[in-house]
Amino acid sequence: MTQALTKYLERQVAELKEEWASGAFTDQSQFGTAIKNAKAIGCCEMCDRVIGFSYDDVLGEKEDGQGNTRE
């Protein structure tokens, strides 16, 4: 992943944490609050997964031109 994308995702996670601390994910009902919090957690987890990708994770298995695959 590019450094710019990594920095962007890190800023997104930091912004979500700030919003969380300020109560932005609170709703009038407990269920609504749970849903908003679950969405925020999922977003943070996905950002962390993308930040942690390696070159091989992104490419996956590739053929070597002779029908053989590598991991």
C-alpha positions in Angstrom: 0.0 0.0 0.0 1.2 3.5 -0.6 2.3 5.6 2.2 -0.3 8.2 1.3 -3.2 5.7 1.6 -1.8 4.4 4.9 -1.6 8.0 6.3 -5.2 8.7 5.1 -6.6 5.6 6.8 -4.7 6.3 10.0 -6.3 9.8 10.0 -9.7 8.3 9.4 -9.3 6.0 12.4 -8.1 8.9 14.5 -11.1 11.0 13.4 -13.5 8.2 14.2 -12.0 7.9 17.7 -12.4 11.6 18.2 -16.1 11.4 17.1 -16.6 8.5 19.4 -15.2 10.4 22.4 -17.5 13.3 21.6 -20.6 11.0 21.6 -21.2 11.2 17.8 -22.3 7.5 17.8 -25.1 7.9 20.4 -28.7 7.4 19.3 -32.0 7.9 21.1 -32.3 4.2 21.6 -29.9 1.6 22.9 -30.3 -0.4 19.7 -29.6 2.6 17.5 -26.5 3.4 19.6 -25.3 -0.3 19.3 -25.7 -0.1 15.5 -23.8 3.2 15.1 -21.0 1.8 17.4 -20.9 -1.4 15.4 -20.5 0.4 12.2 -17.7 2.6 13.6 -15.9 -0.5 15.0 -16.2 -2.2 11.6 -14.8 0.8 9.8 -11.8 1.0 12.2 -11.2 -2.7 11.8 -11.3 -2.5 8.0 -8.9 0.4 8.0 -6.5 -1.5 10.2 -6.7 -4.5 7.9 -5.9 -2.4 4.8 -3.1 -0.7 6.7 -1.6 -4.1 7.5 -1.8 -5.5 3.9 1.5 -6.6 2.4 2.4 -6.7 -1.3 1.7 -10.5 -1.4 -1.6 -10.1 0.3 -2.8 -7.8 -2.4 -1.5 -9.9 -5.3 -2.5 -13.3 -3.9 -1.6 -16.3 -6.0 0.0 -15.6 -9.4 0.7 -17.9 -12.3 4.3 -18.1 -13.4 3.5 -18.2 -17.1 3.7 -22.0 -17.2 0.4 -22.8 -15.4 2.1 -23.0 -12.0 0.9 -20.8 -9.2 2.8 -19.3 -6.3 1.6 -18.0 -3.0 
